[in-house]
Amino acid sequence: MSLRAGVGASDLTTSAEGVRIHDPLLAKALVLDDGGTRLVILALDALAIGGGLGDIPDSFLPRLRERIESELGIPGGHVLVNASHTHPQGRLLCEDDEQVERSFAAVRQACLHMTEVKVGAGFGHEDRISVNRNLIMKDGRHGAIRYAHPCPPDEEVADTGPIDPAIGVLRFDGLDGRPFAVVYNFACHLLIGVPDRGVTANMIGFASRTIEENLGHGAMALFLQGACGDIVELHFKDVHRPRNCETAGVMLGLSTLRAVRAIATKPDADLGVLSETIRLPRRTDITARIEARLREQEELVASLRRTALNFKSFLPLYLKYALSPDYPADYAYRYMQEAKIGSIELTSMDAHNRGNLARYVANIRTMEQLIHIQEDIATMKVHQALNEAAGEPDIPAEVQAIRIGDCAIVTAPAELLVEVGLQLKQVSPHPFTFVAAFTNGYMHYAPPVDHYDKGGYEVMECLLAPEWRQLYDDKALELMRRL
């Protein structure tokens, strides 16, 4: 039997009074049926699927799946729900019951309008809009590009980490060749937003609109977030341009379209779905890590030295010595004349000022390190409390694998770091493999094992013990092989 597909969409945006809405947050559904297997891909403009982050409660996924199964006859394990991870300025989504109702409505709409389609898979490329926020320091540790604390000094940074520039693309056409739907998968943290700081689907809202407007014929673009745990927008901390993600979104949309147009579609693709829940161990070292950071804090506080300057006197003096390092006090001829008469007034004043400047700059750097430590400690305490409140040593994690023709999608209910996603693609037995993080649940960051002792932000905000990686990788690879 030919592959059949249907699409549907619902608006999930909050209707709360006084909330600025730049563009709506949508639930987009794609239902596929090959005559033997039926599955749902549901893409939400949301921060996370449960896990205590954002507006979607833990009850959302089981309630939605139960309703899809009971009313539409599609097994719950055949329903993939992905969050784009668009970041909020407050409440973004409608109330909890409405989230289930509207998401179900999108799936039901798709089921009611099924049509025969052709499908093809491929990859696009976009490397101009992202950067790995884990800066590789010269001492081997990780610095971080974060808004919560200053970036490390340039002279201490050795390199940036990897990104994943691949855009995974599934193209669906009607039997007449007209575009029907596009599923695109990319690793990108959605942080910058729009100038009016209103509710927005962020970069992905602009990308999907670009795709849909160019394809025409009512084609729908559905985004699946990738392994973006340590990926941020390139201009995330740029203070010299407005905070507006539209340009990056349009670039992503155009790069996706370029890939879409290179993909040939064919009918009769068969489907496969597997879903299993494994248990991933919680970490037990957070208390020790907090104590280690407190010791660093104590040492840094002790290193703060006296200074004759305050900021008012420091800044003009610093600029003066930066502008003319050799002759900061006056023109060069003053120094030349002083040398001829054997005077040292200017040079001794310069030596005194440089000492004061060096001490002040050192204190500033210490302050920046203290801010970083305070943020790390606060973050670790939150996650320590989450693990303690759970009352169990591990976390249930659903791993799902879907095959659509020669394309496989493997999921994780966590913020996978990019290296994890890249390595999953390398070992996959399928010609086209997409990694969909933030899917069917949320359990914060999931970093590679070798990151745990490098001090990166994602390790601070992590519930999982390092052993999670082998357990997850084994199950993901097993499911992909069994598809």
Secondary structure, DSSP 8 states (H G I E B T S, - for coil): ---EEEEEEEE-B---TT--BSS--EEEEEEEE-SS-EEEEEEE-SS-SSTTSSS--TTHHHHHHHHHHHHH---GGGEEEEE--B--SS--B--HHHHHHHHHHHHHHHHHT-EEEEEEEEEEE--SSEEESEEEETTS-EEE--SSS----GGGEEEE-----EEEEEEEEETTS-EEEEEEEE---B----TT--B--HHHHHHHHHHHHHH-TT-EEEEEE-S-TTEEETTTT-SSS----HHHHHHHHHHHHHHHHT---BS---EEEEEEEEEEEB---HHHHHHHHHHHHHHHHHH----S--HHHHHHHHHHHHH-SSS-SS-HHHHHHHHHHT--HHHHHHHHHHHHHHHHHHHHHHHHHHHHHHHHHHHHHHHHHHHHHH-SSEEEEEEEEEEETTEEEEE-SSEE-HHHHHHHHHH-SSSEEEEE-SBSS--BEE--GGGTTTT-HHHHTB-B-TTHHHHHHHHHHHHHHH-
